[in-house]
Amino acid sequence: MASGALRAQPNCRLLISNALSFINSNQIERLGDDGDKSGYERRLRATHGATWNLARGKGQDIAPDPDGKEQNPYYESLIFEGIGEVDNAESQHLMAVRYQQRVWRDTDDKAIHHQLGYWLWDKKSGEVMNSFTIPRGICVLAGGSAEASSKKTVLDVKAKADDEQWGILQSPFMKNNARTLEFSQRLCVEGGSLSYEQTTLVDIYGSVFEHTDSSQLKHFIEDK
């Protein structure tokens, strides 16, 4: 993965640090446009407390279906917690942010995704990593680069099945029935907002399908 973008701009390291600091210790939450928003809020407050910062946005999931595809508007909860620096072999120094993502379908409030992971940034090489697992028997280590301007920071990561550097590990069942071939994600932090787009290439139901997710989240302070 290319990392030259970090070296090209003198202030880029600081901006990446600021991007990770923005999501440190903040909950960024996507609420449905319709329905009982107060019910969503009560559920999340009961789980995470009332002191978290909240955000509103729109999420769109296009997922595989035996008859083709299904489109699911969704709302989500993203919780980030900075854990400081991590040292490997006394020579690699990583900045780490732990996160938890929970996603519910707008139409019926059914939970459709849960994800635990870490965003990591190698100060020396400039590499960015998203290391995560989902409760379907899948673990992903996606790596890539970062680009930054005075106003915006963009993190791009990718992973492929059987790749020796940035790979995807999955259970025997998933390999045989819903094998993930590739994963790519772009996460953007700009001002008081966070957005992402991601594509998962899945071999399922006898064909290869592009499973896509996108969301735009705006940061605001919850009334106390």
N, C-alpha and C positions, 0 to 999 in steps of 0.2 A: 504494500500500500504506500502511495506517495505521501510524504510528509513535508515537502518543500514549502508548502504554503505557510507553515509556522515560521520558517526561517526568513521568509521573504519580507515580513513586516516586523519592525523592531518592537512594537507594542503588542504583538499577537499573543505572546505568552500571558501577559497581564489580562488581555481580553478573554482568553479561554478560562483563566482562573476566575474572572468575574462571572462568566457564563455558568460555571459550576457553582459559584457562590450564590448566584440568583436562585438556583433550584435547591440549594442547601436549606434544610429545615423549613420548607414550604410545602403545603398541600395545594396542588393545582387540580381543580375539580371541574369536570364537564357535567352540567345539568341539562336535562331534557328541556326542549322548548315548550312542550305541552305537558299537561298532567299536573300531579300534585308535587310541585317542587319542594314544598315544606316537608313532605314525606321523605324525599331523597335526603334532604338536609338532616332530618332527625336521625336517619339511619347512619349517615356518615359521622355525625357528631357523636353518636353513641359509641362508635368504634374508635374514633380518633380524637375526640375531645372538641371543645368549641373554640379553641384558641388558634386553630389553623387558619391560614389565609386561603381564600377561595378564588376560583376563576370560573368563568362561563365560556363555552365555546360550542362548536358543532363537530361531531364525530361521524364518520361514514365508513362502514365495513362492507366490502364486497367479498363474499365467501363462496366456496364451492358447494354445489348441491348435486345430488344424483341426476336431476333433470336439467342442470346447467349452472345457474348461479343464484344466490340470494343476496339482497341488499338490506343491510341492517343499520339504521341510524342508532347511535349509541351515546350514552353518557358515561363518564369515567371518573375515577379518583386516582390521582398520582401523588404519592408521598415521597419526598426526597429528604435524605439526611446525610450531611457531610460526615465522613469518618476520619478526615485528615489524610496524612501521607502514609503510604505503605512502601516499605523497602524490600527489594528482592536481591538476594545474593550480594548484599552490601554495595551494589553498583547501579541498580535501577530504582528510581524514585518516582512513585506514582501518586497522583492526587486522586482520591476515591470518593464517590458519592453513591450511597446505597439508595435503592428505590423500590417501591411496591406499586404496581398498577392493577386496578380492578375495573372491569368494564361490564356494564349492564346494557341490554337492549332496551331502546326507548319504548317499544310497543307493549312489552309485557314485563319489564323489569327483571328479566331472566339474566343471571350472570353468564356471560359468554367468554370471559377471558380473565385470567389471573396470572401475574408475572412478577417474579422477584429477580432483582439483578443489581449490577454495579456499573456505573459509568466511570471509566478510568482514563487518566491522561498521563502519558510519559513525558515528563518535563524535558528530558534530554533529546529524545528522538522526535518528539512532537506527535507520536501516534496516539490515537484515541480508540478506546475499546468499549464495547457494550457486552458485558458478560451476564447472561440471564438464563433462567430456567422457567418452564411452564409445566403445570401438572397434567401433562399428556405423555410424559416420558420423553421430553425433548430438552436438550441443553444447547445453547448457542454461545460461541465466542466470536463476535464480529469486530473487525478492526478497520481502521481507516485514518482519515486526516481531518483537519479543521481549517476553516477559513474565517477570517475576522476583519471587520472594518471598525470604524469608530462607533458605529451604532448597532452592528449585528454580528452574531457569532453563529456559524453553521458547522455542525458535526455530521460527517458522512461515514457510515460504516457498512461493511459487507461481510458475508460468510457464505461458504459453499460446502455441501456434503463432501466428505473425503478430502477436503483441503487440509494440507499439513500445518498451515499457519492459522487461518481463520476458519474454523470448522463447525460442523453441526453433528451432535451426538443424539441418537434416537433409539428407542426401544425396538426390539425385533418386530413387534406388532405394527408400530408406526412405519418401519421400513417396508413392510410388506403390504400395508393398506393405505397409508397416507404419508408417503416419504417426502420430507422437506428437501428440496434440491438446492435452493438458494434463498438468502435473506439479505435485504438491503434496507437501510433506514437513513433518512435525513432529518435531523432535529435542529431547529432554529430558535435562538433566543434573541429577541429584539425588544429593547425597552422593557415594558412590563408585560410582555407576552411570550408564550412558548407555543410552537407548532411543530408537528411532525408529519412525515409521509413515509410509509414503509410498504414493501412488497415482499411477499413470501411465495416462492415458486414451489407448488406442491403437486406431486404425482398421485392422483386420487381418482377413483371412479373410472379408471381406464383412460385417463387423459391428464395432461399437465395443465395446471390452473394457476393464474396469477391472483393470489389472495392479497387484496390491498386494504390498507387502513390509513385514514388521515384525520387530523383533528387540529383545531386552532383554539388556543386557550388564553384567556385574558386574565391578568392578575389583579385582584382587588382585595381590600381588607374587609373581613367580616364584621358586621356591626356587633358590638358587645352589649 
